[in-house]
Amino acid sequence: MEAKKFILDLIREGKHFYHEGNIFHADKLFVVNSVIKWVVDRAKSGEFDATQVKNYLNVVSTYLKGDVDLFWENGTLFVRQLKEATSNL
């Protein structure tokens, strides 16, 4: 249920979901939904603790900003950095 609420909130925001005529676009939301479901399942089973859940949610947020790419390959979640990290120095 948590994953569904999270995705519905993202749809309501309107940033990651749009439609052109009768075609709906939500490319990132499909990946986000699969990651959130995966994380929630692992947290419920005790495999992930609160810190790990927070780390994955931070990665999802970074993915939605466009700074990283998230993708599944053979059942393994990969994160690829798309933008260089900036320094505050």
N, C-alpha and C positions, 0 to 999 in steps of 0.2 A: 504494500500500500504506500510506503514511503516513497518509493521510486515513482509511482504514478503521480502522486501529489507534486513532487519535484518537477516532473516533466510538464504537468498541467500549468504550474506556476510559470515556467519558461515560455510556454505557448501564450499565456495571458500577457506576458511582457511584450511580446510581439517582435523581439529582436532576432529570434532564431527560427521564426516560422512565418511564412507569407504565402499568398496564393496569387496566381495569375490566371484569371478566368476560372476554369474548373480544375486547375492543376495546383496542388499544394506542395510547397517546398519546406522541408524540415531536415535537411541532410545531417546536420550536426546532432539533432535531437535523437536520431536513431542510435548513433554511437553513444551519446550521453545516457540514454535509457538503458542500453545494454551494460554500460559500466556501473551505473547506479544500482541496477538490479544485482549485479555481480557482487558489488561491495556490500550491499544490504544483506545478501545471503551469507557472505563470509562473516559479517559482524554478528548476525543472529546465531551462527554455528559456533562462535567463539574463536574462529580462525583469525579474525582481525580485531585488534583493540581500538579504542577511541582515537588514538594517535594515528594509526594506519588509516582509519576511515577519514579523518580530517585531511590527511595527506592526499588521498585519492580525490576528495572533494575539491581541494585546492588545484589539483591537476585538471579536473573537469572545468573549473572556473577559468583557468589559464587557456584551456582548449577553446572555450566559448569566446574568449577575447581574441583568439587567433594567434597566440604566441607559440603554441605547440600543436602538434598533430597527434591524435589518438587513433590507434587502429588495432584490430585484432588480427593475429596471424596464428593459425593452428591452435586456437584456444588460449593464446598468450596475449596479454595486453601490452602494447608498445607505446612509448611516448617519444616523439621526435621534436626537438627544439627547432622552431622556425625562425625566431628572431633572436638576435644577440642580446644577452643580458646587459643592462646598462648599469653603470656605477654611479653612486651618489657623490663620489669624490670630486 
